[in-house]
Amino acid sequence: MRFEDRGHLLGPLLERIVDRRSRIAVHNSIFDLQSSIFNLRSAVLFVSSIFSILVFSQHAFAQNSAGSDAPKAARPKQALPKQSREDKKQPAKSAGSDKVSKRASNRTPSSKTASVRANLTIVAPPGTAVEVDGKRRGVVAGAGELTLPRLAPGDHRLRIFADGYEPWRGIFVMSVASTRFEPSLKKKPQTGRLALTTNEPGTEIIIDETRKFTTGRWQVGLIVEAAPGQRQLRAIKPGYKEWSATVVVKPNETAKVNIELKRSFDMEIGMLRVPEGPFICGDNRGAKDQRPQHQVLTSEFEISSSEVTNQLYKLFVDATNHPAPQGLDYGWNGNDYPPEQDGFPVVFVSWEDAVAFCKWLSEQSGSRYRLPTEAEWEKAAKLGGDQYKSAGKVWEWCSDWYDPNYYNLRERINPQGPARGKIFKIMGREGEAKVIRGGGFGFGSLARRAAERNYFFPTMARADIGFRIVREVNK
């Protein structure tokens, strides 16, 4: 190859080499520049840190000539928005102080929680009980004083109870110093006591129409205080007649009162009141013993509108153990009868049984019950009309002895019958007889039977003889 050709080929090669070296040089220059910049940044950061430390140290440890902290340099005031000024008034809170604030906010401030406490000495009669703020704090000793230690200042509710005095209640303001307090106790007026006993539990007792007490289910006695003087007492219970009395109560004494309630049978016995006045007794058209008819005057009385029933008579039998009615093919079995016969007239009772029933009923009720005279029976039958029920179902006992010639005497005012009865022989027996009135089953109308008279032995009973009763009227 010719030399000229070789030069032609080396030229481009040399240019490429030069170019490559130039690029390597530029790259190295850039790297050197970056390193310089990095080193410069590190130097700036280092200098800045040193400067901050110096400034902080000068501020934190600056002191005045007296050795105390130097005052901070005043900053120029700048106008802040309204919200910013209000916020500025709030003290800064750290996380810890915020928790303390929350705990403190749960406490209710009270004057009684103050750390300063003092003693309160109550001066009162020995045995006085003292309450403070609803809690018992003790009893006054024999010296007449009770000391309550460490009582917080402020208002306290006091209640003081002393025997023989009215209770004292009030607000006492406790100071920070120990204090003595003597309440103004007022003596109770002298009283007496009523010891009340009753024969029936569940009795309501009323004193002077202002105070009421009721005995419990199994309780028959009460002791109550009462002012001295005359006290009006009433006692009531459903099914019993009202009781009343006046009792004298003396100071410091106990008056014993026995309350005896009598059962009232008004709901069980319908009574018909017959007014005082005359009526025509007997019937000139009737049998010989009904003649002559004559005028008779009776006092006012009440008579049962129907005969005594099985139900009412059983109360008497159960209460007194009196023999129950007994008869052939009769409904009673021992002391009981079929329930459907509650309202049937009781029969198979003698005159003596009927008198015993009236005596028991009087004792239980407090009213006087008895058998009617035959004059009362006849007057009620003639004047009672439809109110005089069930007459004619059975014969009914009267209180009078029987004498067929009694009307010849013509007794005019409340006749009670002859002194003794006429002797009769009946069913193989002989003796005096009592009057029975009303007629038995199928004896015709009441108008015809009102004057009809009959008789039977008082110690005997029959299936067609019962009785009704009279209650005397108090005037």
C-alpha positions in Angstrom: 0.0 0.0 0.0 1.2 3.4 -0.8 2.0 5.8 2.0 -0.5 8.3 0.9 -3.2 5.6 1.3 -2.0 4.8 4.8 -2.3 8.4 5.8 -5.7 8.5 4.5 -6.7 5.6 6.7 -5.0 6.8 9.9 -6.7 10.2 9.9 -10.1 9.1 10.8 -8.7 6.7 13.3 -6.8 9.4 15.0 -9.9 11.6 15.2 -11.9 8.8 16.8 -9.2 8.3 19.4 -9.1 12.1 20.2 -12.8 12.2 20.4 -13.0 9.3 22.9 -10.3 10.9 25.1 -12.2 14.1 25.1 -15.3 12.4 26.3 -13.4 10.6 29.0 -11.9 13.9 30.1 -15.3 15.6 30.2 -16.8 12.7 32.2 -14.0 13.0 34.7 -14.5 16.7 34.9 -18.2 16.2 35.7 -17.5 13.7 38.4 -14.9 16.0 39.9 -17.5 18.8 39.9 -20.1 16.6 41.6 -17.7 15.7 44.3 -16.8 19.3 44.9 -20.5 20.2 45.2 -21.1 17.4 47.7 -18.2 18.4 49.8 -19.4 22.0 49.7 -23.0 21.0 50.9 -21.6 19.0 53.8 -19.5 21.9 54.8 -22.5 24.2 54.7 -24.6 21.8 56.9 -21.7 21.5 59.4 -21.3 25.3 59.7 -25.1 25.7 60.1 -25.2 23.1 62.9 -22.4 24.8 64.7 -24.1 28.2 64.4 -27.4 26.8 65.9 -25.6 25.3 68.8 -23.9 28.6 69.6 -27.2 30.5 69.4 -29.1 28.0 71.7 -26.3 28.0 74.2 -26.2 31.7 74.4 -30.0 31.9 74.9 -30.2 29.0 77.4 -27.4 29.9 79.6 -27.4 33.7 79.6 -27.6 35.1 83.1 -27.6 38.6 84.5 -25.2 40.0 87.0 -27.2 38.7 89.9 -26.8 35.2 88.7 -30.4 34.7 87.7 -31.7 34.0 84.3 -31.5 37.0 82.0 -34.8 38.3 80.7 -35.9 37.3 77.3 -35.7 39.9 74.7 -39.1 41.4 74.0 -40.5 40.6 70.6 -42.3 43.3 68.7 -46.1 43.0 69.0 -47.8 42.0 65.9 -51.5 42.3 65.2 -53.1 38.9 65.4 -56.6 37.8 64.2 -59.3 37.8 66.9 -59.3 34.0 67.0 -55.5 34.0 67.5 -55.7 36.5 70.4 -58.3 34.3 72.1 -56.2 31.2 71.5 -53.2 33.0 72.9 -55.1 33.4 76.3 -55.3 29.6 76.6 -52.2 28.1 78.3 -50.3 25.5 76.3 -51.0 21.9 77.3 -48.7 19.0 77.0 -49.9 15.5 76.6 -49.3 14.8 80.3 -51.0 17.9 81.6 -54.1 17.1 79.5 -54.5 13.7 81.3 -54.2 15.4 84.7 -56.8 18.0 83.6 -59.2 15.2 82.6 -58.8 13.4 85.9 -59.3 16.7 87.8 -62.4 17.5 85.9 -64.1 14.4 87.2 -64.0 15.6 90.7 -66.9 17.7 92.1 -65.6 20.6 94.3 -67.1 20.6 97.7 -66.5 22.7 100.8 -66.7 19.4 102.9 -63.7 18.0 101.1 -61.4 20.7 102.5 -58.4 19.5 104.3 -59.2 21.6 107.3 -61.5 19.7 109.7 -62.7 20.4 113.2 -64.6 18.9 116.1 -68.3 19.5 116.8 -69.6 18.9 120.3 -73.3 18.3 120.8 -74.8 19.3 124.2 -78.0 17.5 124.9 -79.7 15.3 127.5 -78.0 11.9 128.1 -79.2 9.2 125.7 -79.9 11.6 122.9 -79.3 10.0 119.5 -77.5 12.2 116.9 -77.6 11.9 113.1 -75.4 13.9 110.7 -76.1 14.0 107.0 -78.4 11.0 107.4 -75.9 8.8 109.3 -76.0 7.8 112.9 -73.0 9.4 114.7 -73.6 8.3 118.3 -75.5 8.8 121.5 -74.9 11.6 124.1 -73.1 10.2 127.1 -74.0 10.7 130.8 -72.1 13.9 130.9 -74.5 15.4 128.4 -72.0 15.8 125.5 -71.2 14.0 122.3 -68.0 15.0 120.3 -68.0 14.4 116.6 -64.4 14.5 115.4 -63.0 15.8 112.1 -66.2 17.4 110.7 -65.7 19.2 107.4 -66.5 22.9 107.2 -69.8 23.7 105.5 -73.5 22.9 105.8 -74.6 19.7 107.6 -78.0 18.2 108.2 -78.6 17.4 111.9 -81.3 15.3 113.4 -81.5 14.9 117.2 -83.8 12.5 119.0 -84.2 12.7 122.8 -86.6 10.7 124.9 -89.4 13.0 126.2 -88.6 15.7 123.6 -89.9 16.4 120.1 -87.4 15.5 117.3 -85.0 18.4 116.3 -84.1 18.8 112.7 -82.0 21.6 111.1 -79.0 22.8 109.1 -75.8 23.4 111.0 -73.0 25.4 109.4 -69.6 24.1 110.6 -66.7 26.5 110.7 -63.0 25.7 110.5 -62.7 25.9 114.3 -64.0 23.4 116.8 -67.6 24.3 117.9 -70.1 23.5 120.7 -73.8 23.3 119.7 -76.8 22.9 122.0 -80.1 22.5 120.1 -83.2 24.1 121.5 -85.2 20.9 122.3 -88.9 21.2 123.0 -90.4 18.8 125.5 -93.3 16.6 124.4 -96.6 17.2 126.2 -97.4 14.6 128.8 -99.3 11.7 127.3 -101.0 8.5 128.4 -101.5 5.2 126.7 -104.4 3.1 125.4 -104.0 -0.7 125.6 -106.6 -1.9 123.1 -107.6 -5.5 122.8 -110.3 -6.8 120.5 -111.9 -10.2 120.0 -111.5 -10.0 116.2 -108.3 -9.5 114.2 -108.6 -7.0 111.3 -110.6 -4.6 113.4 -110.3 -0.9 112.5 -110.0 1.3 115.7 -110.7 5.0 115.4 -109.7 7.5 118.1 -111.4 11.0 118.1 -112.2 10.5 114.4 -108.6 11.6 113.6 -106.4 8.6 114.2 -106.9 5.1 112.8 -105.3 1.8 113.6 -106.1 -1.7 112.2 -105.1 -4.9 114.0 -103.3 -7.4 111.8 -104.5 -10.7 110.6 -103.4 -12.5 113.8 -103.3 -9.5 116.0 -105.9 -8.6 118.6 -104.0 -6.0 120.7 -102.5 -2.5 120.3 -100.8 0.0 122.6 -100.9 3.6 121.4 -100.1 7.0 122.9 -103.0 9.4 123.5 -103.4 12.9 124.9 -104.9 13.1 128.4 -108.6 13.6 128.6 -111.7 12.0 127.3 -111.1 10.0 124.0 -113.9 8.9 121.7 -113.3 5.4 120.4 -115.0 3.5 117.6 -114.3 0.0 116.3 -115.6 -1.4 113.0 -115.2 -4.5 110.9 -117.3 -5.8 107.9 -119.9 -8.3 109.1 -119.9 -6.9 112.7 -121.9 -4.4 114.5 -120.1 -1.1 115.2 -118.6 -0.7 118.7 -118.1 2.7 120.4 -117.1 4.0 123.9 -115.7 7.0 125.7 -112.4 6.4 127.6 -110.6 8.7 130.0 -106.8 8.9 129.5 -104.5 10.1 132.3 -101.0 11.4 132.0 -98.3 8.7 132.2 -100.9 6.0 132.8 -102.2 3.1 130.6 -106.0 2.7 130.1 -107.0 -0.8 129.2 -109.9 -1.1 126.7 -111.5 -4.4 125.7 -113.3 -4.2 122.4 -115.9 -6.9 122.0 -117.4 -6.9 118.4 -120.7 -8.5 117.9 -121.5 -10.1 114.6 -124.1 -8.4 112.5 -126.5 -10.6 110.6 -128.3 -7.9 108.8 -127.0 -9.2 105.4 -128.1 -12.7 106.3 -131.4 -12.0 107.9 -133.9 -9.7 106.1 -135.9 -7.8 108.8 -139.3 -6.3 108.4 -140.2 -3.4 110.6 -143.7 -3.4 112.0 -144.9 0.0 113.4 -146.4 0.5 116.7 -150.2 0.6 116.7 -153.5 -1.5 117.0 -154.8 -4.3 114.8 -157.6 -6.8 114.9 -156.5 -10.1 116.5 -158.4 -13.3 115.9 -161.2 -14.1 113.5 -164.9 -14.6 114.4 -165.3 -16.8 111.3 -162.4 -19.0 112.4 -162.1 -21.9 114.8 -163.2 -21.6 118.4 -159.7 -20.8 119.7 -159.6 -17.8 117.2 -162.7 -16.2 118.8 -163.6 -13.6 119.8 -161.7 -11.2 117.5 -160.5 -8.2 119.4 -158.3 -5.1 119.1 -154.7 -5.4 120.3 -151.9 -2.7 120.5 -148.3 -3.7 120.0 -145.1 -1.7 120.3 -142.8 -1.3 117.3 -140.7 -4.4 116.4 -138.7 -6.0 113.6 -139.5 -9.5 112.5 -137.5 -11.7 110.0 -139.2 -11.6 106.6 -138.7 -15.4 106.3 -137.9 -18.4 108.5 -134.4 -19.1 109.8 -132.6 -21.0 107.1 -130.4 -24.1 107.2 -127.4 -21.9 106.4 -127.9 -19.5 109.3 -128.8 -22.3 111.7 -125.5 -24.1 110.8 -123.5 -21.1 112.0 -125.1 -21.6 115.4 -124.5 -25.4 115.4 -120.9 -25.1 114.4 -120.2 -22.3 117.0 -121.8 -23.9 120.0 -121.7 -27.6 119.2 -125.5 -27.6 119.6 -127.1 -30.8 118.3 -127.9 -30.5 114.6 -131.5 -31.1 113.3 -132.1 -34.9 113.0 -135.1 -36.5 111.4 -136.2 -39.5 109.4 -135.3 -39.0 105.7 -134.2 -35.4 106.4 -131.5 -33.6 104.5 -129.0 -33.1 107.4 -126.2 -35.6 107.8 -124.3 -34.9 111.0 -123.6 -31.1 111.0 -124.0 -30.7 107.2 -126.9 -30.6 104.8 -127.0 -30.7 100.9 -125.6 -27.3 99.5 -128.8 -26.8 97.4 -130.8 -26.5 100.7 -129.0 -23.4 102.0 -132.1 -21.3 101.7 -134.6 -23.9 103.0 -136.3 -23.2 106.3 -134.6 -25.2 109.1 -137.0 -27.9 110.5 -136.8 -30.6 113.0 -136.0 -28.0 115.6 -137.8 -27.9 118.9 -139.0 -24.7 120.7 -136.1 -25.1 123.1 -133.7 -25.3 120.1 -135.2 -22.1 118.7 -134.8 -20.3 122.0 -131.1 -21.4 122.3 -130.5 -20.0 118.7 -132.0 -16.6 119.7 -129.8 -16.4 122.7 -126.6 -17.2 120.7 -127.6 -14.7 118.0 -128.1 -12.0 120.6 -124.7 -12.6 122.1 -123.0 -12.5 118.7 -124.7 -9.4 117.3 -125.3 -7.2 120.4 -129.0 -6.9 119.5 -131.8 -8.7 121.4 -133.4 -11.5 119.3 -136.3 -13.7 120.5 -139.3 -15.6 119.2 -142.3 -13.5 118.3 -145.4 -13.5 120.5 -148.4 -14.9 118.6 -149.9 -11.4 118.6 -146.8 -10.0 116.9 -146.7 -13.0 114.4 -150.4 -12.4 113.4 -150.0 -8.6 113.1 -146.9 -9.0 110.8 -148.7 -11.6 108.7 -151.7 -9.3 108.3 -149.8 -6.1 107.6 -146.7 -7.4 105.9 -148.3 -8.5 102.7 -145.8 -9.8 100.1 -142.9 -8.8 102.3 -143.8 -11.5 104.8 -142.3 -14.3 102.8 -142.6 -18.1 102.9 -145.4 -18.1 105.5 -147.4 -21.3 105.0 -144.4 -23.5 104.2 -144.0 -24.7 107.7 -145.5 -24.1 111.1 -143.5 -21.6 113.2 -142.8 -21.5 116.9 -144.1 -18.5 119.0 -143.1 -17.6 122.5 -146.6 -18.1 124.1 -148.0 -21.0 126.0 -151.1 -22.4 124.3 -154.6 -22.1 125.8 -157.6 -22.4 123.5 -159.6 -20.1 125.7 -157.0 -17.4 126.0 -158.8 -14.9 123.7 -161.6 -14.7 126.2 -159.3 -12.6 128.4 -159.1 -10.0 125.6 -155.7 -8.7 126.7 -155.2 -5.4 124.8 -151.6 -4.2 125.1 -148.6 -6.3 124.0 -150.2 -9.6 125.1 -147.6 -12.3 126.2 -150.0 -15.3 126.4 -151.1 -17.2 129.5 -148.8 -17.8 132.4 -148.9 -21.5 131.9 -150.1 -23.8 129.1 -153.0 -26.2 129.0 -152.2 -29.9 129.4 -152.5 -31.9 126.2 -151.9 -35.6 125.3 -150.3 -35.9 121.8 -148.6 -38.9 120.3 -148.5 -40.8 123.6 -147.1 -37.8 125.4 -148.7 -35.5 127.9 -147.7 -31.9 128.9 -148.0 -28.2 128.3 -147.8 -27.0 124.7 -146.4 -23.9 123.0 -148.2 -22.0 120.2 -147.3 -22.6 116.6 -148.5 -20.4 113.8 -148.6 -20.2 110.0 -150.0 -23.5 108.9 -148.1 -26.3 107.2 -147.9 -27.4 103.5 -151.2 -27.0 101.6 -153.2 -25.2 104.3 -154.7 -22.6 102.0 -154.0 -18.8 101.6 -152.0 -16.7 104.1 -155.1 -14.5 104.6 -157.0 -17.5 106.0 -154.0 -18.8 108.0 -153.0 -15.4 109.6 -155.4 -16.0 112.6 -155.0 -19.8 112.7 -153.6 -21.2 116.0 -152.0 -24.5 116.8 -149.7 -26.1 119.4 -147.0 -28.6 120.0 -144.7 -29.8 122.8 -141.7 -27.5 123.3 -139.2 -30.3 123.7 -140.2 -32.1 120.5 -139.5 -31.4 116.8 -141.3 -32.2 113.6 -140.5 -32.1 109.9 -143.1 -29.3 109.4 -142.1 -27.0 112.2 -139.5 -24.2 111.9 -139.3 -20.6 113.3 -138.7 -17.0 112.5 -137.3 -14.3 114.9 -138.0 -10.9 116.3 -135.4 -8.2 116.9 -136.4 -5.7 119.5 -136.2 -2.0 118.6 -134.2 0.3 120.9 -135.9 3.6 121.6 
